[in-house]
Amino acid sequence: MTRISIELVPRSRSGLKAELTTVAEHLPSADTINIPDFPRFSTRSWHGCTFARPRYRAIPHIRAVDLNPREPLPMAAHLDEHGINEVIVITGDAPSDMSAKVYNVDAEAAIRRIRRELPHIKVYAGLDPYRQSLAREQDYLERKLEAGACGFFTQPFFDLRLMDAYADLLPEGAEVWWGATSVTSEGSEGYWRTRNHAVFPRQFQPTLEWNRRFASELLTFARERGQHAYFMPIKADVVEYLGGIV
């Protein structure tokens, strides 16, 4: 059965609670909340997931570079206490001002550690169709599966043809969460092109109408394959973006 997740950024606890209320009132098909981790915010991803429970299944993002190999996993007890049994592991970027301590730990090592120390937790890894060639990304995905990942959350896509290419190379049985986000300004489009090297189709338009249509198409794509979808409403009202679709 296809699950639908909404990605919410925990900028503040009051703001997160308000967004969760909005999702509950207006997006009835959403059954999961995934929360990215930003060390600059006081609310870490696993703390933010607490507010989504028990109404939603909640999936925190875990940054591998934050995991001190010589100390216990900082989120372990919290996950168990709140019935959170899924996580997303990404490598994570070092802070630009080096104000926070980071470690030489990559996603593969973090996946192995979490699977070893918390074997009851399902671990998803990241899939980025823009960082390297398709063949290299396929090899990287296979290494993450060997490390213990059960599937992947993708970077947001903007083109169904590229999604179809990746769907063909993914190992059979891997769970996939296909991602979409709202890009509704030329500035936002430029950010995705330059920072993330995202690929946009020629017919792309940075309008709410185009993004709504693509969100609907992506959800159909996921459902036809028995896979999942998540949506990242950046600088767009979540109801205007996804109302009537989710």
Buried (B, 14 or more C-beta within 10 A) or exposed (E): EBBBBBBBBBBEBEEBEEBBEBBEEBBEEBBBBBBBBBBEBEBBBBBBBBBBBEEBBBBBBBBBBBBEEEEEBEBBEBBEEBEBBBBBBBBBEEEEEEEEEBBEBBBBBBBBBBBEEBEEBBBBBBBBBBEEEEEEBBEBBBBBBEBBBBBBBBBBBBBBEBBEEBBEEBEEEBBBBBBBBBBBEEEBBEBBBEEBEBBBEEEBBBEBEBBBEBBBBBBEBBBEBEBBBBBBBBEBEBBBBBEEBB
